[in-house]
Amino acid sequence: MLLTAVVGSTGTAGTAAEAASGKVSVVAVEDVWGSIARQLGGDHAEVTSIIADPDTDPHDYEAKPSDGAAIATAHVAIVNGIGYDGWTTKLLAANPSSGRKVVTVGNVVGVKNGGNPHQWYSPRSVSSVIDAITDALKQADPADAAYFDTQRQAYRSQGLKRYNDLRAQIQQQFGGTPVGASESIFAPLADDLGLKLLTPESFLDAISEGNEPTAGDKSTVDKQITARQIKVLVYNSQNSTPDVNALVTKAKKAGIPVTTVTETLTPKGASFQEWQANELQSLADALAQAPGKAATSVIAAEAPAAPLARTGTAARRVVLLVAAALVVGGFGLVGAVASGRIRSPMRGT
């Protein structure tokens, strides 16, 4: 396997080590993308994630010298972009390499700065990034291109199965359900699941960006909860501001189910699909408890035997009605013959 030596201000020790191991060196800024890269790379890649602690807020992360060293010696670097990890631009520029492949999620999915950076909550974006990472691995290690293609296929069909099954279940059973959220992190997933996100976009963006929501938005969100216009509230448990905590408290008092999402893999060490599937299962459970929607879903799940029972009852009623009509008709016929309205064959002889 041909590996390109990457020379940066921090030296080439890391590159030499990776070359000796025969693996592609991959550095992902966020462990969300690192988890996916690790499964796509398999035995032919060594993947390191810079932000891998669930207690770390990626928005406030400050780069360390070791981060620059990791990026300088990487064959493939995966950054989120969209203003989420802006400090990586300086690190990449400070450690240029013509052989390094850089996967910038924002560029891959066509979302510019100012857009929603939480693209790991968009299944469509995740699919595009899977392809982009696979392509980067193949470019870094052309000799093992077929291996990386096999890894991608296995990841799509097996690794993501529970994740995709839960998405399909929620789309089918709860599509159109009105829900609320604490910030924009949930918006891409709500759209994919067909849920009706009622929370004003300006409120979602304000909380996500650490700004104070307007009084008007706060009033709207409060009304949506107190009037139970939303059936479920989803909030980012890693960004629980006083405004968010107040919403959660109000939702619970109003009897509205509450569920959470997080910004990083939780618990630490979980794979992307485990993390996402667990959140989807919690969301499905919350939707099933939602007033009004739950009853419909439960009935739909138990419905197959009911039509047969109703059909049998209806058939018996038809038989009884026909029998009654025949009896009544028979009495009428006898009466008509007796009165002479219908001539009896016996009388005709």
C-alpha positions in Angstrom: 0.0 0.0 0.0 1.3 3.4 -1.0 1.1 5.9 1.8 1.9 9.6 1.3 4.2 11.1 3.9 2.7 14.1 5.5 5.2 16.7 6.7 3.9 19.3 9.1 5.3 21.6 11.7 4.9 18.8 14.3 7.0 16.3 12.5 6.4 12.9 10.8 6.5 10.4 13.7 2.8 9.7 13.5 2.9 9.2 9.8 5.8 6.8 10.1 4.0 4.8 12.7 0.9 4.5 10.6 2.9 3.5 7.6 4.6 0.8 9.6 1.2 -0.5 10.7 -0.1 -0.6 7.1 -3.2 1.3 8.1 -4.7 4.6 6.9 -4.4 7.3 9.6 -7.8 9.0 10.1 -8.5 11.9 12.4 -12.1 13.0 13.0 -12.8 16.1 14.9 -16.1 14.9 16.3 -16.5 11.3 17.5 -19.9 11.2 15.7 -18.1 11.0 12.4 -15.2 9.1 13.9 -17.4 6.2 14.9 -18.7 5.9 11.3 -15.1 6.2 9.9 -13.9 3.5 12.3 -16.5 1.0 11.0 -16.0 1.9 7.4 -12.2 1.6 7.7 -12.3 -1.7 9.6 -8.9 -3.4 9.9 -7.3 -1.1 7.3 -7.7 2.2 9.2 -6.6 3.7 12.5 -9.2 6.3 13.6 -8.8 9.0 16.3 -11.5 11.4 17.4 -10.5 14.7 18.9 -13.8 15.5 20.7 -14.8 12.2 22.3 -16.0 13.2 25.8 -19.8 13.4 26.3 -19.2 16.2 28.8 -17.3 18.4 26.3 -19.3 21.1 24.5 -18.1 21.1 20.9 -19.2 24.7 20.5 -16.7 25.8 23.2 -13.9 23.4 22.4 -10.4 24.9 22.2 -7.8 23.1 20.2 -4.7 21.7 21.9 -1.2 21.2 20.4 -1.9 17.5 20.2 -4.8 18.2 17.9 -2.5 20.0 15.5 -0.1 17.1 15.6 -2.9 14.6 14.9 -4.2 16.5 11.9 -0.7 17.2 10.6 0.0 13.5 10.3 -3.4 12.2 9.2 -4.0 10.7 5.8 -7.7 11.5 6.1 -9.2 14.4 8.2 -12.9 14.6 8.8 -14.2 18.0 10.0 -17.8 19.1 10.4 -17.6 22.7 9.1 -20.8 24.9 9.0 -19.2 27.0 11.7 -19.2 24.2 14.2 -15.5 23.6 14.5 -14.0 26.7 12.9 -10.7 26.3 14.6 -9.9 23.3 12.4 -9.4 25.7 9.4 -6.4 27.2 11.1 -5.0 23.8 12.0 -5.3 22.5 8.5 -3.7 25.6 7.1 -0.8 25.5 9.5 -0.1 21.9 8.5 -0.6 21.7 4.8 -0.3 18.4 2.9 -1.0 17.6 -0.7 -1.5 13.9 0.2 -4.1 14.5 3.0 -7.8 13.9 2.1 -10.1 16.3 3.9 -13.8 15.5 4.3 -15.7 18.6 5.3 -19.3 17.6 6.1 -20.7 21.0 5.2 -19.3 20.8 1.8 -20.4 17.2 1.3 -24.0 18.0 2.1 -24.2 21.5 0.7 -24.8 23.4 3.9 -23.0 26.7 4.3 -22.0 28.6 7.5 -25.1 29.8 9.2 -27.0 26.6 8.3 -27.8 23.8 10.8 -24.4 22.2 11.7 -25.9 19.1 13.4 -26.0 17.1 10.2 -25.6 13.8 11.9 -29.3 14.1 12.8 -30.1 14.1 9.1 -30.1 10.5 7.8 -29.8 11.8 4.3 -26.6 13.7 5.2 -25.3 10.7 7.1 -25.7 8.6 3.9 -23.7 11.2 1.9 -20.9 11.4 4.5 -20.6 7.6 4.5 -19.9 7.8 0.8 -17.5 10.7 1.2 -15.5 8.9 3.9 -15.4 5.7 1.9 -14.1 7.6 -1.2 -11.4 9.3 0.9 -10.3 6.0 2.3 -10.1 4.5 -1.2 -8.0 7.5 -2.4 -5.6 7.1 0.6 -5.3 3.4 0.1 -6.3 2.4 -3.5 -5.0 -1.2 -3.1 -7.8 -1.8 -0.6 -10.6 -0.1 -2.4 -12.7 -3.2 -2.7 -12.3 -3.8 1.0 -13.7 -0.4 1.8 -16.6 -0.9 -0.6 -17.4 -4.1 1.2 -17.2 -2.3 4.6 -19.6 0.4 3.4 -22.1 -2.2 2.1 -22.0 -4.1 5.4 -22.4 -1.0 7.4 -25.5 0.1 5.4 -27.2 -3.2 5.4 -26.3 -4.5 8.9 -24.8 -1.8 11.0 -27.5 0.7 10.4 -30.4 -1.8 10.4 -32.0 -1.0 13.8 -31.5 2.7 13.1 -33.3 2.5 9.8 -36.0 0.1 11.1 -36.9 2.5 14.0 -37.0 5.5 11.6 -39.4 3.6 9.3 -41.6 2.6 12.3 -41.8 6.2 13.6 -42.6 7.5 10.1 -45.4 5.0 9.6 -47.0 5.2 13.1 -46.4 8.8 14.1 -45.9 10.9 11.0 -47.6 14.2 11.3 -47.6 14.3 15.1 -47.0 17.9 16.4 -43.9 18.1 18.6 -41.7 20.7 20.2 -37.9 20.9 20.6 -35.5 23.0 22.7 -33.1 23.8 19.8 -32.3 23.2 16.2 -30.3 20.0 16.7 -33.5 18.0 16.4 -34.9 19.7 13.3 -33.2 17.5 10.6 -34.4 14.3 12.3 -37.9 15.7 12.9 -38.1 16.4 9.1 -36.9 12.9 8.2 -39.4 11.3 10.5 -42.3 13.3 9.2 -43.0 14.9 12.6 -44.5 18.4 12.7 -42.1 20.6 14.6 -44.1 23.5 15.9 -41.4 25.4 17.9 -40.5 28.6 16.1 -37.2 28.3 14.1 -35.9 31.5 15.6 -36.3 30.0 19.1 -34.5 26.8 18.1 -31.6 28.8 16.6 -31.3 31.1 19.6 -30.9 28.3 22.1 -28.6 26.4 19.8 -26.3 29.4 19.4 -26.4 30.4 23.0 -28.5 33.5 22.5 -31.5 34.7 24.4 -34.9 33.9 22.7 -37.2 36.8 22.1 -40.1 37.4 24.4 -42.5 36.7 21.6 -40.9 33.3 20.9 -40.9 32.4 24.6 -44.6 33.2 24.8 -45.4 31.1 21.7 -43.5 28.1 23.1 -45.2 28.5 26.5 -48.6 28.5 24.9 -47.8 25.4 22.8 -47.0 23.6 26.0 -49.8 24.8 28.3 -52.4 24.4 25.5 -50.9 21.0 24.8 -50.5 21.8 21.1 -47.4 19.6 21.1 -47.5 16.0 22.0 -43.9 15.4 22.8 -41.0 17.7 23.8 -37.4 16.9 22.7 -34.5 18.7 24.3 -30.7 18.6 24.2 -29.7 17.4 27.6 -26.1 18.7 27.1 -27.5 22.2 26.6 -29.9 22.7 29.5 -30.2 26.4 29.9 -32.6 28.0 32.4 -35.1 28.6 29.5 -34.8 24.9 28.5 -35.2 23.7 32.0 -38.3 25.8 32.5 -39.8 24.3 29.3 -39.1 20.8 30.5 -40.7 21.4 33.8 -43.8 22.9 32.2 -44.1 20.1 29.7 -44.0 17.5 32.5 -46.6 19.4 34.5 -48.9 19.5 31.4 -48.6 15.7 31.0 -46.5 16.0 27.8 -43.9 13.2 27.4 -40.3 14.5 27.4 -37.3 12.8 25.7 -33.7 13.8 25.0 -31.0 14.0 22.4 -27.3 14.8 22.8 -24.6 16.4 20.8 -22.0 13.7 21.2 -22.0 9.9 21.4 -23.6 8.9 24.7 -22.6 6.9 26.6 -18.9 7.3 25.9 -17.7 4.6 23.6 -21.1 3.9 22.0 -21.2 3.5 18.2 -23.1 6.1 16.1 -25.9 3.6 15.4 -26.3 2.5 19.0 -26.5 6.1 20.1 -29.0 7.1 17.5 -31.1 4.0 17.7 -31.4 4.4 21.5 -32.6 8.0 21.1 -35.1 6.9 18.4 -36.4 4.2 20.7 -36.9 6.7 23.5 -38.6 9.1 21.0 -40.9 6.3 19.8 -41.8 5.4 23.4 -42.6 9.1 24.2 -44.8 9.4 21.0 -46.7 6.2 22.0 -47.5 7.9 25.4 -48.7 11.1 23.7 -52.3 12.0 24.4 -54.6 11.1 21.5 -51.9 9.7 19.3 -51.1 6.7 21.5 -54.6 5.3 21.4 -54.6 5.3 17.6 -51.3 3.5 17.5 -52.2 0.9 20.0 -55.5 0.1 18.2 -53.7 -0.1 14.8 -51.2 -2.6 16.3 -54.0 -4.8 17.7 -56.4 -4.4 14.7 -55.8 -7.6 12.6 -58.2 -9.9 14.5 -61.0 -7.3 14.9 -62.3 -7.2 11.3 -62.8 -10.9 11.3 -64.9 -10.8 14.5 -67.0 -8.0 13.1 -67.4 -9.8 9.8 -68.7 -12.9 11.6 -71.2 -10.9 13.6 -72.5 -9.1 10.5 -72.9 -12.4 8.6 -75.0 -13.8 11.4 -77.2 -10.7 11.4 -77.8 -11.1 7.6 -78.8 -14.7 8.0 -81.3 -13.9 10.8 -82.8 -11.0 8.8 -83.2 -13.2 5.7 -84.9 -15.9 7.8 -87.2 -13.4 9.4 -88.1 -12.1 6.0 -88.9 -15.5 4.7 -91.1 -16.2 7.7 -93.0 -13.0 7.4 -93.3 -13.5 3.6 -94.7 -16.9 4.2 -97.4 -15.6 6.4 -98.3 -12.9 3.9 -98.5 -15.5 1.1 -100.9 -17.7 3.2 -103.1 -14.7 4.0 -103.2 -13.6 0.4 -104.3 -17.1 -0.8 -107.0 -17.2 1.9 -108.4 -13.8 0.9 -108.4 -14.7 -2.8 -105.8 -12.1 -3.9 -103.6 -15.0 -5.2 -105.4 -18.0 -6.7 -104.3 -21.3 -5.2 -103.4 -24.1 -7.6 -105.6 -26.3 -5.5 -108.6 -24.1 -6.2 -107.8 -24.1 -9.9 -108.4 -27.9 -10.2 
